[in-house]
Amino acid sequence: MERVTAPDGAKIVLHSTGTGPGVVVVHGGGITIEPYRRLANALADRFTVHMYNRRGRADAPARREPYTIEDEIADLAAVLAHTGARAVVGHSSGGLIALRAALTLPIARLVLYDAAISVDGARWYDVVTPARAALRAGHTARALAIVGAALNPQLPTSRLPLVVQTAICRLFLRTPIGREMGDLLDITLDETAQVIAHHGPPEQYAGVTADVLFAYGQAGPPYYPTIAAALAPAVPRMRVLPVPRCGHDGINRAPAQLVGPVADFLAPAP
């Protein structure tokens, strides 16, 4: 594994697989790169896929405080410079980082999947305050329930009483992925606060010159199509890809109906 030196001197561990043009994956909040290995392997016959754990997770360096999207962009810039990659895939809050990075970094192709972007017409509502209060009171399951209900309104469980959702989350916290999400919840809330802080008109992204593919899972949260529809007229070279039978974790499952179009889009022009 290679190590990339970030602007502050910290070492970012690079996990790379495959052969061909470079693609950098910016993962979502609440998890590490591990759920993205299926995607990396699915693309590895055509691309060299570079992944790195964002700060505060696994083998990543500690986060700088206070947390900012600008620090995330600086780390991504270091990875792009080290690898020479000009293609980026961003998921969820990683999608916000990637899109804002595309305003200043030499990104030629950008794939966004369920990108957590708050713009006029698709506002990201504040779940940070109540969830943070629950977390600071030691009620991690309740905090997860608050976040889960707000971010996944399409799920039947989101309509259950909060006490029932909390009980479900308490059981979820006993699973490996649940423990990880619980451990990273404070980081996730910081990232959600940044999504809210960067709310504004879609035209703030009119300076993106990359070719952009905004994909969303048709079985996922209903606000991602709204975000895509708000951004599409403002981002000059953006197209939208609805992905059938996929939820928010569709990019981690890497089904053919997503991987095929993404690989074709990322391929350099002949």
C-alpha positions in Angstrom: 0.0 0.0 0.0 1.2 3.5 -0.9 1.1 6.5 1.4 0.2 9.9 0.2 1.4 13.0 2.0 -1.4 15.4 2.8 -0.9 19.2 2.9 -0.5 19.1 6.7 2.1 16.3 6.5 -0.3 13.5 7.6 0.0 10.2 5.7 -3.0 8.9 3.8 -3.0 5.2 3.1 -3.9 4.4 -0.5 -5.7 1.1 -1.3 -5.5 0.4 -5.1 -6.6 -2.4 -7.3 -6.9 -3.0 -11.1 -5.2 -1.8 -14.2 -6.0 1.1 -16.5 -6.8 4.8 -16.0 -7.1 5.9 -12.4 -10.3 6.4 -10.6 -10.5 7.7 -7.0 -13.4 6.8 -4.7 -14.5 9.2 -2.0 -16.6 7.1 0.3 -19.7 8.2 2.3 -20.1 9.0 6.0 -20.6 6.5 8.8 -18.4 3.8 7.1 -14.9 3.1 5.8 -13.7 1.9 2.4 -14.6 -1.7 3.1 -18.1 -1.7 1.7 -16.7 -0.3 -1.6 -14.4 -3.2 -2.4 -17.1 -4.9 -4.5 -17.3 -1.8 -6.6 -13.5 -1.6 -6.9 -13.3 -5.2 -8.0 -16.1 -4.7 -10.5 -14.2 -1.9 -12.1 -10.7 -3.3 -11.8 -10.6 -4.9 -15.2 -10.8 -1.5 -16.9 -9.5 0.9 -14.3 -7.0 1.3 -11.5 -9.3 2.1 -8.6 -7.8 4.1 -5.7 -9.6 4.2 -2.3 -8.6 5.8 1.0 -10.2 6.0 4.3 -11.3 9.6 5.1 -9.9 11.0 8.3 -10.9 9.6 11.7 -11.5 6.1 10.3 -9.6 2.8 10.2 -6.0 3.5 9.0 -6.6 7.2 8.2 -5.0 10.0 10.2 -6.9 11.9 12.8 -9.2 14.7 11.6 -8.3 18.3 11.9 -10.6 20.3 14.1 -12.8 22.1 13.4 -14.0 19.8 10.6 -14.4 21.4 7.2 -15.1 20.3 3.7 -12.1 22.3 2.6 -9.8 19.9 4.5 -11.5 16.9 2.7 -10.8 18.6 -0.6 -7.2 19.2 0.3 -6.8 15.4 1.0 -8.5 14.5 -2.2 -6.2 16.9 -4.1 -3.2 15.2 -2.6 -4.5 11.8 -3.7 -5.3 13.0 -7.3 -1.8 14.6 -7.6 -0.1 11.4 -6.3 -2.1 9.0 -8.6 -2.5 11.2 -11.6 -6.1 10.2 -11.7 -8.6 12.6 -13.2 -11.8 10.6 -12.5 -13.6 10.6 -9.2 -16.6 8.6 -7.7 -18.3 10.2 -4.7 -21.0 8.6 -2.6 -23.4 10.4 -0.2 -21.3 13.0 1.8 -18.4 11.9 -0.4 -20.4 13.2 -3.3 -20.6 16.7 -1.8 -16.8 16.6 -1.3 -16.2 15.5 -4.8 -18.6 18.0 -6.4 -17.1 20.9 -4.5 -13.6 19.7 -5.3 -14.5 19.7 -9.0 -14.9 23.5 -8.8 -11.1 23.8 -8.3 -9.4 20.5 -8.9 -8.5 19.0 -12.3 -11.3 16.4 -12.4 -12.4 15.4 -15.9 -15.1 12.8 -15.0 -17.1 12.7 -11.9 -19.7 10.1 -10.8 -22.0 11.0 -8.0 -24.2 8.4 -6.4 -26.9 9.6 -4.0 -24.8 12.7 -3.4 -25.7 14.5 -0.2 -26.0 18.0 -1.6 -28.4 20.7 -0.2 -29.5 23.2 -2.8 -32.6 25.4 -3.4 -35.4 23.1 -4.3 -33.8 20.2 -2.5 -33.1 21.4 1.0 -31.3 19.1 3.5 -33.1 19.5 6.8 -31.3 19.7 10.1 -31.2 16.4 12.0 -27.9 17.3 13.6 -29.3 19.1 16.6 -31.6 16.4 18.0 -29.3 13.6 17.1 -26.3 15.3 18.7 -28.3 15.9 21.9 -29.2 12.3 22.1 -25.6 11.2 21.4 -24.1 13.5 24.0 -26.6 12.1 26.5 -25.2 8.7 25.8 -28.2 7.5 23.8 -26.5 6.2 20.7 -29.4 4.1 19.6 -31.8 7.0 19.9 -29.5 9.2 17.9 -29.2 6.6 15.1 -33.0 6.3 15.1 -33.4 10.0 14.6 -30.9 10.1 11.8 -32.3 7.0 10.2 -35.9 8.1 10.2 -35.0 11.5 8.7 -32.7 10.2 6.0 -34.7 7.2 5.0 -38.3 8.3 4.9 -39.1 5.7 2.3 -38.6 2.8 4.8 -41.7 1.5 6.7 -39.7 1.6 9.9 -39.4 5.4 9.6 -43.1 5.7 10.4 -42.9 3.7 13.6 -42.8 5.5 17.0 -39.3 6.7 17.9 -39.2 4.4 20.9 -39.7 1.4 18.6 -37.1 2.7 16.1 -34.7 3.1 19.0 -35.2 -0.5 20.1 -34.5 -1.6 16.6 -31.3 0.5 16.4 -30.2 -0.9 19.8 -30.3 -4.4 18.2 -28.5 -3.0 15.1 -25.7 -1.7 17.2 -24.9 -5.3 18.2 -23.9 -6.1 14.6 -20.5 -5.3 13.1 -21.8 -2.7 10.7 -24.0 -1.2 13.4 -21.1 -0.9 15.9 -19.1 0.9 13.2 -21.9 3.3 12.3 -22.4 4.0 16.0 -18.7 4.6 16.6 -18.6 7.0 13.6 -21.9 8.7 14.3 -20.3 11.8 15.7 -18.2 12.2 12.5 -21.4 11.6 10.4 -23.2 14.4 12.2 -20.3 16.7 11.6 -20.5 15.9 7.9 -24.2 16.4 7.9 -23.7 19.8 9.4 -21.4 20.6 6.5 -24.0 19.5 4.0 -26.4 22.0 5.6 -23.8 24.7 5.8 -23.2 24.5 2.1 -26.8 25.0 1.2 -27.3 27.5 -1.7 -28.5 27.9 -5.2 -27.7 25.1 -7.7 -25.9 27.7 -9.7 -23.0 27.7 -7.2 -21.9 24.6 -9.2 -22.1 26.2 -12.6 -18.3 26.4 -12.7 -17.8 22.6 -12.7 -16.2 21.8 -16.0 -16.0 18.0 -15.5 -18.4 15.6 -17.2 -20.8 14.6 -14.4 -23.0 11.6 -14.0 -25.4 11.9 -11.1 -26.8 8.4 -10.4 -29.4 7.7 -7.8 -31.1 4.5 -6.6 -34.8 4.4 -7.5 -35.5 2.3 -4.4 -33.6 4.7 -2.1 -34.5 8.0 -0.4 -36.9 10.1 -2.5 -34.9 13.4 -2.2 -31.9 12.3 -4.3 -33.9 12.5 -7.6 -35.0 16.0 -6.5 -31.4 17.0 -5.9 -30.4 15.6 -9.3 -33.3 17.5 -11.0 -32.2 20.8 -9.2 -28.6 20.4 -10.2 -29.0 19.2 -13.8 -29.9 22.6 -15.4 -27.1 24.4 -13.5 -24.1 22.0 -14.0 -23.1 22.4 -17.6 -22.0 18.8 -18.4 -24.2 16.8 -16.1 -26.5 13.9 -17.0 -28.7 11.9 -14.6 -28.9 8.1 -14.2 -31.8 6.6 -12.3 -30.7 3.1 -11.2 -33.6 0.6 -10.8 -33.8 -1.8 -7.9 -31.1 0.1 -5.9 -31.1 1.8 -2.6 -28.6 4.2 -1.0 -26.2 1.3 -0.7 -26.5 0.4 -4.3 -23.0 1.5 -5.1 -21.7 -0.8 -2.4 -23.6 -3.8 -3.9 -22.2 -2.8 -7.4 -25.0 -4.4 -9.5 -24.5 -4.7 -13.3 -27.2 -2.0 -14.0 -25.0 0.5 -12.1 -21.4 -0.7 -12.8 -21.9 -1.0 -16.6 -23.0 2.7 -17.2 -20.5 4.0 -14.6 -17.6 2.1 -16.3 -18.7 3.3 -19.8 -18.9 6.9 -18.5 -15.5 6.8 -16.8 -13.7 5.4 -19.8 -11.5 8.0 -21.5 -12.7 9.2 -24.9 -10.9 7.4 -27.8 
